[in-house]
Amino acid sequence: MTTTERRNLSLPSEVRAEGDTVTMRGYAYRFNELSHNLGGFRERILPGAGADSLTANDVVATFNHDTNNVLGRSSSGTLRTGEDDAGGWYEIDLPNTTVGRDLAELLKRGDVRGSSFTFRVDQGGQRRATDDDPETGLPVREITRMDVRELGPVLNPAYPTTDATLSRSIALSLGIGADDDAPESTVSDSRESLPTHPARALVRALYERSGK
């Protein structure tokens, strides 16, 4: 079973005007930055994780993840996406619609200052990091390959935002076989003793139960 997930990034976007075209540019995600607590674990996205999907997919840009507020899409040339050394970036030629004009004004005023993207982790595209987070003691999930299909600016980037299904189980999110329909575990094979953090205890119990 593949879980759809969503992440927000609180980082101001740029906006510029050239003739009649107003263009905004932002980052949907940044590499190697730890997320907040995602319900018992933290997460980092590794360089190249979304590059193939950003190139191959017909990615859609929306405002606040609302499909009624479409801003652009790759196939029409109004949305451009890619990865650079910092992370996954996007650039939108904002439409001459109520939503597009309002968003341009809100960006200029600094009222909208976050971005978000929706993704699924590819088969074999995640792993448990060798080292846990030294600050919180939480395990860290590393995303090495993901499928990105939607992104864009959001009003309230209250990081983190995830689908309810992600919060059900840290084990499912880390891919350690907590669900009979889940793909085979991609967690690194490590049997070192874990400190007594509740989330770690759950991970270890499920990890050992899986027989890995």
N, C-alpha and C positions, 0 to 999 in steps of 0.2 A: 504494500500500500504506500503510495506516495503522498506526502503531506504538502499542501500549499502553505507557504509561509510569507510573512510580510515583515519588512524592516524599515525603520525610519532613521534618517540622518539629519541632525540639527546643524545645518551649515548653509549660510546665505547663498543665494543664487545670483548670477549676474544677469543684467538685462540691458540690451542696447537696441537702438533704432537706426535703420538704414533705409532712408526713403519711407515707403509705406510699410516696410516690414519691421516688426518688433520681434527680436530673438532673445530667448533666455537660455542660459547655460548653467548646469549644476552637476553635482555628483550624486548618484543614487546610492553608492556605497564606496567605502574607503578600505584599502587593503591593510591587513595586519593590525587592525584596531579592535580591541576587545569590546564586545557589547556589554550592556548592563546584564544583570541577572535575568536570564530567560526562563525562570521557573526551576532553578536548581542547577544551572550550568551557564557558562558564558561561551561566546562564539567569536571566531575571527574568520574573515574571508581572505583566502590566499590569492596572490597575483595570478591572473589568467582564469580564474574560476568561472567567470561569466562571458569571457571573450567570444567563444564560439557561438553562443546563443544570441548575443547582441549583433553578431554579423549575419547569422542565418535566419533568425526569427523576424516576423513582421511585428515588431514591438509597437505597442500602443502607448501613447502618453495621455494621462488624464490629470485632472485636478482633484485632489482628495480621493483618488481611487474611484471616482464616480464616472461610470461609462456614459452618463448623460453630459459629462463635462469633458469631452474629447478635445485634446489640444493638438494632436498630430500623430502620425504613424510612419513607420519606416518605409513602407511600400509606396507612399505618396511623396516621399522626399521632404516632408515637413518635420520629420524627426530624424536626428542623426545620433547614433550611439557608438560607444567604443570603450576601450580601456587604455589608460596611460599608466605611468609609473605610480600615480596616486590611487587610482581606483576606477570604477565604472562611471563614465561621464555621459551626459545627454545634452542635446541642444535642440530646442524647439522653435520653429517659426510660428509664433502665436497667431491664432486665427482672428480674423476681423469679426468676432462674434461678441456677444455680451460677456461671456465667460472670459474670452481672450483679452478683451479690453480691460475688464475689471481686474484680471490677474496682473496685467502689465502695470496698472496703477498701484496695486497692492505690493508688487515686487519693488517698484521704485520707492515706495514709502517705507519699505522694510517690514510691512505687516505679515508677509509670507516669507518665511526664512528656513524652510526645511524641504527635504525631498524624501521619497519613499519608493520602494520597488517590491514587486510580488514575484516569487520564485518557487521553484521546486528543486530539491537536490537530486542530481542524476544518480543512477545506480553506481555505487562505488565512489561517489563524489563527496564523501564525508569520512572523517576519522576522528578518533579521540586523540588529542594532543598528548605527546609524551609527558609533558609537565603540566600539572594543574596550576590554576591561577594563584600566584603567591599572595595576592592581596586578600582574596576571599576564601581560598581553599577549595573553590569549586572546580569541577572538571571543565575542560575546554573542548568544545567541538570545533574542528577546523573544516571549512568547506573548500573543497578543491575543484569541484565542478558543479555548476548549477544551471538551470534553465530559466532565463529571465524573459518574461513576455509583456510586462506592464510596469510603468514607472511614471514619475512626475512629481511636481511640487505638491506639498501638503501644508495646510494651515497650522496644525498643531503636531509637530514632530515629537510627541511624547514617547521617546524611545524607552523600552522597546514596545512595538505593537506586533502581536502575532495572532494568527487564527486560533480559535478556541481549541482546535484539535492538537495544536502544538503543546498547549499547556496540560494536556491530559497526562502525559508521561514523559519524564526525562529520558527513560530508556528508549521509548519509541523514537524520540527526537535524535538520540545518539545512535540509533540503528543497532541496538543490541538484542533484538529478537523478543521484545515484549509483546509482539502481536504475531499471531500465526501467519498472517498474510504479509507481514513485513519482509523486505528483501533480506538476504543473508547479511549478517553483521559485517560491517566494515571497520569496526573499532579495532585499534591496534592491539595485538596480543600481548597484554601486560598483566602479570599476576603479582606485582608489587603490593605490599600492604597499603591500605588506604586509611587516612585519618578518619576520625569518627564523625565527620560532617554528615548530617542526615542524607543529603543528596548523594554523597559518595557511597554511603551504606546501601542505598537503593541500587545504585549502579553496580556495586560489587555483587550484591545478592542476585540480581538478574543476570549479570555477566557469568557468574558461576553456574546458575541454573541452566543457562544456555549450553553448557558443556564445552565452551570454547577454551 
